[in-house]
């Protein structure tokens, strides 16, 4: 009877601690723990028969580890989508001259460029628009049927899928930042030519404001396409989670 609620709780709590929005430092741990308990009470009666093992046995330890790994993997996949836009924002900010303007990101609890905070807000809004948090909870509930509670969990191939997904995310960050970097490189080359032809030209007084204004214009132009890119990345993340859980 205890295992019917205890084993699902570890998977649910691990996902809530690692998923976007709810898993951030701005949400108190007590709130996340309480939410995990409520979800456990709702989902546990729908879970198929769980292994009847002693809570103090080796099998119980293996089950706990597997449930935590499954929950963390589900949240981590979507956290990677948020991370690539912070990386892209860092690269663009350095080109714009905003690398020194930092603020704390509530998603990660670390200092990020102001542009990174803007990207983080956009990604969060798209995630909410897609009902990503609700979809992830639905996939969590279904995971107890596609990947039942057992001492074995995600296969080694599943972890390789996550690793390859991480590699795709870094290449995605380059693709996100590439249009802005190319445009800002044109500005930098233009300012370099002007400095060579007119040595008295004050590059610091004119160059930084031009780079900043031009960078803002480029972000305004690429923003509609960026939103579609975020949508595609989240859909890819949910598809990967489905494959990890044996749903595809």
HUMONOR-V545933 format. One record per pair of residues at least 6 apart in sequence whose ideal C-beta (glycine too) atoms are under 6 Angstrom apart, sorted by sequence separation. I is the first residue (numbers start at 1). J is the second residue. D is the distance in whole Angstrom. If there is no record, write none. Layout:
[[I:J:D] [I:J:D]]
//
This chain:
[[16:22:5] [17:23:5] [53:59:4] [93:99:5] [195:201:5] [242:248:5] [53:60:5] [104:111:6] [105:112:4] [194:201:6] [195:203:5] [102:111:4] [103:114:6] [105:117:6] [101:114:5] [107:120:6] [103:117:5] [98:113:6] [105:120:6] [16:32:5] [191:207:5] [98:115:6] [16:36:5] [93:113:4] [93:115:5] [13:36:4] [90:113:6] [12:36:5] [89:113:6] [187:211:6] [82:107:6] [86:112:6] [89:115:4] [12:39:5] [89:116:4] [187:214:5] [12:40:5] [86:116:5] [89:119:5] [9:40:4] [184:215:6] [8:40:6] [85:119:4] [5:40:6] [8:43:6] [183:218:5] [8:44:5] [85:123:5] [180:218:5] [5:44:5] [8:47:5] [4:44:6] [82:123:6] [7:50:5] [179:222:5] [4:50:6] [3:50:5] [23:75:6] [10:64:5] [14:68:4] [18:72:5] [7:63:6] [11:67:4] [15:71:4] [19:75:4] [10:67:4] [14:71:3] [18:75:3] [10:68:6] [14:72:5] [18:76:6] [20:78:5] [11:70:5] [15:74:5] [7:67:6] [11:71:4] [15:75:5] [20:82:6] [165:240:6] [26:106:4] [24:106:5] [24:107:5] [70:153:5] [25:109:4] [69:153:6] [70:154:6] [84:169:5] [88:173:5] [92:177:5] [80:166:6] [87:173:4] [91:177:5] [95:181:6] [158:244:5] [66:153:3] [63:151:6] [84:172:5] [88:176:4] [92:180:5] [62:151:4] [80:169:5] [84:173:4] [88:177:4] [95:184:4] [154:244:6] [59:151:5] [47:144:4] [43:141:5] [147:245:5] [50:149:5] [146:245:5] [147:246:5] [48:148:6] [146:246:4] [126:227:6] [146:247:5] [132:234:6] [139:241:6] [143:245:4] [126:230:5] [130:234:6] [123:230:6] [97:208:5] [21:133:6] [97:211:5] [96:211:5] [97:212:6] [96:212:6] [19:136:6] [96:215:4] [15:140:6] [7:149:5] [81:233:5] [81:234:6] [81:237:5] [78:237:5] [77:237:5] [77:240:6] [77:241:6] [74:241:5]]
//
